[in-house]
Amino acid sequence: METKEVKFSGFRMNGFLALFLFLFVWGGVTAWCFTVGETLFYALGGVMVLLWIILNCGYMQLEPNEARAMVFFGKYKGTFKETGFFWVNPFMDKKKLSLRARNLDVEPIKVNDKIGNPILIGLVLVWRLKDTYKAMFEIDAQTMASTGDGKSANVGNAVANRMNAFENFVKIQSDAALRQVAGQYAYDDNETATNELTLRSGGEEINEQLEQKLNERLAMAGMEVLEARINYLAYAPEIAAVMLRRQQASAIISAREKIVEGAVSMVHMALDKLSKEEIVELDEEKKAAMVSNLLVVLCADEAAQPVLNTGTLNH
């Protein structure tokens, strides 16, 4: 992702040093004012108070994984990322941003899969700001972060509102990316004749595609997705009952296939053992009857009721 962010290279000073110098100069000027006339004293005092207020606007502090987008009368001067307490040009607009990772749990949305079945799908993702210039100036984050009356909030609320605006942007783009990816695959492999990748069985591959689509959409806003995973997947309520019966039928058929396969193997083994050990001589008709009886016993859902033959095999 091409970045437009540059490092702030303007004048900056340690905040504690600047505070000490300003207090020293303030004390010296105040002492000198007592030596001049009363009129000049009040004039200089008013100027010093105004100057002190202006200079105090230059202080700022940054914690780890925070940044300030520095703007001087509408011109971007770079991004300040050093942690600590600093003093810069008081006329510099210092827009505070958080570079920390944030979670977003996207509520399940209804989409149509590849073959048109309505499904509910949701995701959870981890994202963060990567390019502060794009985040601040490529999208309308500042207007979205303003308060309801159109005025800027205090610094803490302004940062929270700005990050909430970014999160809302990510949420909308996540919704679009999720619809795009979900529409390319079927819900389950039972829906397709071939062994294609599906939403249910795709796992990491589906998550990687989702992460790629999200990064493509969020690149313009200077954001990156660190991880994206589907955390909810189900049929829509209107077809959920029908699909459940279909899955149950498929499970029953698969189970029956296994039972029949095992029963045929056991019958074959029984006939071979009787023949090899010469326990009894069976003609083709009796073999067919024995096979039929064994299959009924082995494949029946309920226990078989035996019938004892007290006669001979010829009867």
C-alpha atoms as one frame of an Amber mdcrd trajectory, in Angstrom:
protein
   0.000   0.000   0.000   1.542   3.297  -1.119   1.870   5.644   1.816   1.481
   9.407   1.823   2.466   9.817   5.428   5.718  11.710   6.178   7.587  12.198
   9.419   7.213  15.584  11.094  10.511  17.447  10.821   9.508  20.854  12.187
  10.746  22.517  15.376   9.989  20.748  18.633  11.281  21.086  22.168  11.117
  19.022  25.297   7.962  20.122  27.081   9.543  20.368  30.533  12.418  22.467
  29.176   9.995  24.759  27.390   7.919  25.130  30.556  11.006  26.040  32.587
  12.149  28.629  30.021   8.718  30.221  29.777   8.398  30.452  33.569  11.884
  31.951  33.813  11.149  34.547  31.141   7.729  35.233  32.657   9.260  35.848
  36.071  11.955  38.134  34.617   9.480  40.204  32.621   7.118  40.433  35.596
   9.917  41.742  37.816  10.948  44.269  35.170   7.343  45.490  34.820   7.404
  46.698  38.438  10.203  49.121  37.541   8.229  50.894  34.798   5.258  53.204
  34.977   1.784  52.064  35.913   0.355  52.506  32.410   3.160  50.540  30.784
   2.876  47.905  33.518  -0.755  47.138  32.675  -0.060  47.157  28.932   2.884
  44.774  29.223   0.948  42.612  31.683  -1.918  42.202  29.214   0.499  41.328
  26.412   2.287  38.773  28.616  -0.978  37.099  29.639  -2.051  36.830  26.000
   1.386  35.508  25.009   1.311  32.966  27.852  -2.075  31.661  26.709  -0.822
  31.303  23.126   2.402  29.559  24.133   0.504  27.102  26.317  -1.293  25.861
  23.214   1.992  24.378  21.966   2.225  21.631  24.603   1.357  18.066  23.700
   2.043  14.586  24.976   1.984  11.242  23.213   1.684   7.733  24.592   2.928
   4.589  22.804   1.014   3.836  19.582  -0.409   7.341  19.336   0.272   9.939
  16.657  -0.410  13.564  15.835  -1.152  14.771  12.316   0.496  18.210  12.235
  -1.335  20.820  10.154  -0.142  24.416   9.842  -2.904  26.707   8.538  -4.322
  23.956   6.336  -0.990  22.510   5.152   0.041  19.021   6.222   3.488  19.152
   7.835   3.949  15.509   8.760   3.012  13.019  11.449   4.521  13.163  14.936
   4.949   9.731  16.592   7.576  10.257  19.311   6.334   9.417  22.790   6.730
  11.932  25.604   5.963  15.562  26.479   6.818  18.187  23.829   6.293  21.785
  22.806   5.806  22.788  19.185   4.572  25.812  17.283   1.348  26.819  19.106
  -0.290  27.694  15.785   0.149  24.099  14.626  -3.071  22.062  14.610  -2.221
  18.766  16.288  -4.824  16.154  15.334  -4.498  13.200  17.681  -4.915   9.644
  16.366  -4.633   6.173  17.863  -2.472   3.577  16.099  -3.542   0.753  18.413
  -5.255  -2.369  17.127  -9.038  -2.401  17.460 -11.581  -5.227  17.309 -14.760
  -5.038  15.259 -17.543  -7.607  15.548 -19.720  -7.293  12.439 -23.291  -8.392
  13.116 -24.544 -11.283  10.907 -26.052 -10.103   7.632 -28.305 -11.927   5.179
 -26.712 -12.685   1.808 -27.233 -15.156  -1.031 -24.538 -17.766  -1.552 -23.272
 -18.907  -4.950 -26.358 -20.997  -5.734 -28.837 -18.481  -4.350 -29.568 -19.847
  -0.882 -30.159 -17.085   1.715 -27.661 -17.404   4.565 -26.653 -15.426   7.642
 -22.938 -14.670   7.900 -20.927 -12.514  10.308 -17.273 -11.807  10.920 -14.846
 -10.448  13.481 -11.754  -8.528  12.463  -8.754  -6.733  13.920  -7.711  -3.461
  12.261  -5.568  -0.406  12.863  -4.452   2.831  11.219  -1.398   2.519   9.005
  -1.266   5.805   7.071  -2.374   8.821   9.107  -2.417  11.138   6.073  -4.933
   8.984   4.173  -7.012   8.417   7.296  -7.287  12.150   8.000  -7.443  13.633
   4.517  -8.529  10.945   2.014 -11.887  10.301   3.713 -14.236  12.743   5.423
 -13.318  11.601   8.940 -13.246  15.103  10.422 -16.857  15.870   9.491 -17.998
  12.439  10.659 -16.188  12.989  13.969 -17.786  16.362  14.696 -20.411  16.694
  17.421 -24.118  16.943  16.779 -24.183  20.738  16.907 -21.381  20.993  14.337
 -18.770  22.200  16.844 -15.605  20.322  17.724 -15.591  18.429  20.996 -12.778
  18.560  23.546  -9.550  16.712  22.787 -10.492  13.417  24.426 -13.944  13.294
  22.878 -12.577  14.451  19.520 -10.160  11.528  19.396 -12.861   9.052  20.417
 -15.313  10.466  17.872 -12.674  10.406  15.146 -11.790   6.772  15.864 -15.492
   5.886  15.983 -15.864   7.487  12.559 -13.003   5.316  11.274 -14.646   2.257
  12.826 -17.935   3.079  11.109 -16.063   3.333   7.785 -14.452  -0.071   8.413
 -17.822  -1.578   9.339 -19.492  -0.449   6.115 -16.607  -1.669   3.965 -16.553
  -4.972   5.885 -20.231  -5.457   5.099 -19.547  -4.939   1.378 -16.496  -7.239
   1.357 -18.395  -9.953   3.243 -21.231  -9.860   0.702 -18.729 -10.074  -2.152
 -16.868 -13.093  -0.744 -20.005 -14.942   0.434 -21.574 -14.631  -3.017 -18.675
 -16.503  -4.625 -19.110 -19.773  -2.714 -21.842 -22.214  -1.780 -22.752 -22.688
   1.859 -21.932 -26.407   1.942 -20.480 -29.062  -0.356 -23.849 -30.846  -0.298
 -25.108 -28.050  -2.548 -22.615 -28.742  -5.369 -21.827 -31.794  -7.428 -18.068
 -31.209  -7.334 -15.692 -30.822  -4.430 -15.515 -27.035  -4.634 -14.418 -24.738
  -1.849 -17.381 -23.775   0.345 -18.024 -21.289   3.115 -18.447 -24.068   5.649
 -15.346 -26.054   4.705 -13.129 -23.256   3.353 -11.667 -22.309   6.719  -8.400
 -20.391   6.481  -8.613 -19.961   2.703 -11.952 -18.141   2.949 -10.608 -16.001
   5.811  -7.517 -15.074   3.774  -9.653 -14.019   0.814 -11.853 -11.976   3.113
  -8.802 -10.282   4.637  -7.432  -9.522   1.160 -10.708  -7.959  -0.015 -10.904
  -5.847   3.143  -7.355  -4.554   2.746  -8.076  -3.618  -0.871 -11.124  -1.619
   0.202  -9.489   0.033   3.235  -6.208   0.949   1.516  -7.681   4.260   0.350
  -8.385   5.190   3.972  -4.931   4.312   5.309  -6.178   1.348   7.329  -5.092
  -2.274   7.379  -6.774  -5.470   8.547  -4.518  -7.668  10.676  -6.958 -10.565
  10.900 -10.454 -11.348   9.625 -12.466 -14.460  10.468 -16.014 -15.654   9.835
 -17.509 -16.157  13.286 -21.135 -16.885  12.367 -22.531 -18.968   9.521 -26.040
 -20.377   9.248 -28.940 -20.731   6.859 -31.541 -17.969   6.962 -34.594 -18.804
   9.135 -36.930 -19.232   6.160 -34.981 -22.240   4.817 -33.213 -23.436   7.960
 -35.816 -26.134   8.770 -35.807 -27.514   5.218 -32.011 -27.581   5.075 -31.885
 -29.317   8.455 -34.123 -32.114   7.152 -31.951 -32.330   4.068 -28.815 -32.653
   6.187 -30.505 -35.295   8.334 -31.493 -37.248   5.218 -27.950 -37.066   3.899
 -26.625 -38.281   7.238 -29.070 -41.198   7.264 -28.113 -42.197   3.713 -24.411
 -42.067   4.585 -25.007 -44.169   7.691 -27.048 -46.723   5.710 -24.260 -47.028
   3.143 -21.782 -47.834   5.895 -24.156 -50.382   7.457 -24.804 -52.153   4.134
 -21.101 -52.164   3.302 -20.299 -53.777   6.660 -23.176 -56.263   6.409 -22.099
 -57.474   2.956 -18.554 -57.935   4.214 -19.761 -59.963   7.213 -22.015 -62.174
   5.050 -19.170 -62.814   2.634 -16.902 -63.741   5.545 -19.540 -66.081   7.021
 -20.067 -67.934   3.751 -16.328 -68.299   3.165 -15.774 -69.623   6.688 -18.605
 -72.165   6.390 -17.235 -73.347   3.069 -13.570 -73.560   4.124 -14.211 -75.379
   7.395 -16.840 -77.639   5.753 -19.291 -77.009   8.552 -22.319 -77.442   6.331
 -23.023 -77.945   2.634 -25.287 -75.244   1.189 -26.670 -75.149  -2.316 -27.252
 -71.878  -4.142 -30.859 -71.620  -2.986 -29.956 -72.041   0.695 -27.029 -69.624
   0.306 -29.445 -67.025  -1.072 -31.815 -67.580   1.836 -28.960 -67.333   4.333
 -27.683 -64.121   2.731 -31.184 -62.640   2.855 -31.642 -63.555   6.510 -28.207
 -62.233   7.527 -28.745 -58.933   5.710 -32.117 -58.505   7.398 -30.555 -59.136
  10.807 -27.502 -56.917  10.246 -29.287 -54.015   8.547 -32.467 -53.891  10.638
 -33.050 -50.938  12.968 -34.497 -53.214  15.635 -33.275 -56.503  17.063 -34.303
 -59.509  14.985 -36.689 -62.144  16.401 -35.088 -65.560  15.719 -37.169 -68.503
  14.493 -35.802 -71.904  15.546 -35.822 -74.646  12.963 -36.276 -77.960  14.806
 -36.263 -79.986  11.623 -33.458 -80.807   9.203 -31.904 -78.639   6.557 -33.768
 -80.635   3.922 -37.056 -79.365   5.416
